[in-house]
Amino acid sequence: MPWAVYLARCQDGSLYTGVTTDPQRRLAEHNAGRGAAYTRSRLPITLIYCEPVDDRSCALRREHAIRQLSRSEKERLAALYEVRRSNPA
């Protein structure tokens, strides 16, 4: 089963990092108020970054690494993701 690490922007501008096997389903859960407690009071959220990884262990390690980044580094990561999405190879 493929895993993914994602960054979401909350309505208040804060960033949330998580892992999932289905990013679109997880986004819908967050926006329905069934996601993490952090996002429930900051709806709606939008997906700004998603990185596929091999397994849950890799996903959790990458999530931790992303959480250690500064806000500006997270924004840069999201901007690179957006460029790749809009200009696929």
C-alpha positions in Angstrom: 0.0 0.0 0.0 1.5 3.4 -1.0 2.0 6.0 1.7 2.2 9.8 1.4 3.4 12.7 3.5 1.4 15.9 3.1 1.4 19.5 4.1 -1.9 21.3 4.4 -2.6 25.0 4.8 -5.3 25.8 7.4 -7.8 28.6 7.1 -5.8 30.6 9.7 -2.6 30.3 7.6 -1.0 27.7 9.8 0.6 24.6 8.3 -0.3 21.0 9.2 1.9 17.9 8.3 0.5 14.4 8.2 0.8 10.9 6.7 -1.8 8.9 4.9 -2.4 6.2 2.3 -5.0 8.4 0.4 -4.4 12.2 0.4 -7.7 13.2 -1.1 -9.7 11.0 1.3 -7.7 12.4 4.2 -8.3 16.0 3.0 -12.0 15.3 2.9 -11.9 13.9 6.4 -10.1 17.0 7.7 -12.6 19.3 6.0 -15.5 17.3 7.4 -14.2 17.8 10.9 -13.1 14.2 11.3 -9.4 14.8 10.9 -6.8 15.8 13.5 -7.9 17.9 16.5 -5.5 20.6 15.3 -7.3 21.1 12.0 -10.9 20.9 13.4 -10.9 24.5 14.6 -9.0 25.8 11.5 -11.2 24.7 8.6 -11.2 24.6 5.7 -7.7 23.2 4.9 -6.1 22.9 1.5 -3.5 20.4 0.4 -0.3 22.3 -0.6 2.3 19.5 -0.7 2.2 15.7 -1.1 5.1 13.4 -1.4 4.8 9.6 -2.1 6.9 7.3 0.0 7.5 3.6 0.1 6.0 2.5 3.4 4.6 3.8 6.7 8.0 3.8 8.4 9.5 6.0 5.6 6.3 8.2 5.8 6.7 8.8 9.5 10.4 9.6 9.2 9.8 12.1 6.4 6.9 13.6 8.4 9.2 14.2 11.3 11.9 15.7 9.0 9.3 18.1 7.5 8.1 19.1 10.9 11.6 20.1 11.8 11.8 22.6 8.9 11.2 26.3 9.4 8.0 27.8 8.1 9.9 29.4 5.2 11.5 26.0 4.3 8.0 24.4 4.3 6.7 27.2 2.1 9.6 26.7 -0.3 8.9 22.9 -0.4 5.2 23.6 -1.2 6.2 26.1 -3.9 8.4 23.5 -5.6 5.6 21.0 -5.4 3.2 23.4 -7.1 5.7 24.1 -9.9 6.1 20.3 -10.5 2.3 19.9 -10.5 1.8 22.6 -13.1 4.7 21.5 -15.3 4.8 17.7 -15.3 7.8 16.1 -17.0 
